[in-house]
Amino acid sequence: MNTLLGLLVVCASVILLGRRLHGRAVGRPQTILAATSAVLFLTLLVTACAPWFASPALATGEAVATTGAAGMGFIAAGISTGLACIAAGIAVGMVGAAALGLVGEKPEMLGTTLIYLGLAEGIAIYGIIVSLLILGKV
């Protein structure tokens, strides 16, 4: 219960920071993104490892394997899907902008550009397949 409360507090603070910075010119957005990502990753790590530190009875036996390993499997599946979808979004944005510029000059190249967009979108499908394979083992 304490880890859930800690996770809610961290998420609320990140949301409040985003609301406070909304519409302002930020000098170093990479620093803010890195700090926010680090805080969320550490919170996720503490939340995932909390069952091992909850009680000494969980330190040995099957309960740790089912609780901790299943939790780590779910986290791994979520991270693989999330990062793959973010990468696919970035790739589709870059390829789509270039494809629109090319189609504007040469309309007959539309079919070729759609193939490149499909290849960029395939990154997300690979991430989903990996997460399904992970969830199949959990």
N, C-alpha and C positions, 0 to 999 in steps of 0.2 A: 504494500500500500504506500509505503514511503517513497519507493522509486517512481510510482505513478504520479504522486504528488510532485516530486522533483522534476519529472518530465513535463508536467503541466506548467510548472513555474517557469522552466526554461523556455518552453514554447510561447508562453504568454509574454515573457520579456523580449523574445525575438520579434514577436508581432508588434509589441509596443515600440520597439526600436525602429521597425519598419514604418510604422505610422508616424513616428516623430520625424524621420528622415524623408518622408514622402514629399515630393515637390521641391526639395532643397537641392542646391548644388553641393555635391560632395567632392571634396578634394581628392581623396584616394578611395574609390569604390572597391578596388581589389582588396584593400586591407580590411574593409568592413565585411566583404564577402568571405574572406579567409577566416576572420575571427568568428563570424556567425557559423560557418561550416565547422570550425574546430569545436565550438561549444556544443553544437548539435551532435557531432560525432562522439565527443566525450560523454555526453548524456546518454546516447544510445549504447555506448560501451558499458557504462556503469549499470544501466538498466538491464543489459543482457547478462552481465556477470553477477547481478544481485542474488540470484538463487544460490550461488556457491557460498556467499557470505551471509546468507540469511540465518542459518543455524548450523551448529557443528554436526547435527545428525545428517544433514545433506552432504557433508564433505565426503562421505563414503556411501557406496551402494548404488542402486539402480535409479534412485530418484534424481540424482544429479545428471545422469546420462539422458534421461527422458526430458527433464526440465531444461537444463542448460543447452544440450545439443539440439533439441527441437527449436528452442528460441533462436539459437545461432543459425540454424537452417532457414528459419523464416526471415531473419534479418538478411542473410545472404541472398535469398530469393528476391527480397524487396530491393536490395542494393543493385543486384544484377539487372533487374527490370528497369529501375529508375535511371541508372547511369546509361544504359543502352538507349532508353527513350530520349534522354537529354542529348546524347551524342547524335541520335537520328534527327532530332529537331534542329540542331546546329548544322548538320550536313544538308538537310533538306533546305534550310534557309539559304545557305551559300550556293548550293547547286541550283535552287529555284531562281535566285536572283540572276545568276549567270544564264540560265536557260531562258528566262524572259527577255534578257538583252539579246540573246542570239535569235530567238523566234521573232523579235521585233525587226531584226535586219533580214533574216532569211526564214520566212514562214515554212518552207519545205523541211526544215530541220526539227519540226515539232516531235515527230516520232522518236528521233534519237535522244532528244532531251528528256522525254518521258522515261526512257530506259534508265538514264542516269538518275533520275528522281526515284525510280523504283529501287535501284541499287542502294541509294542512300537510306531509303525507308527500311530496307532489309536489315539494317543494324538493329532496329527495334525488335524485329521478329526474332533475331538471334538471341537477344536478351531475354525475351519471353520464353524461348525454347530452353535456355539455360536455367531459368527460374523454375520451369516445369520439371526439368530433370532433377533439380535440387529438392523440390517439394515431393517428388516421387520417392526420394530416399529418406525423407523425414518421417 
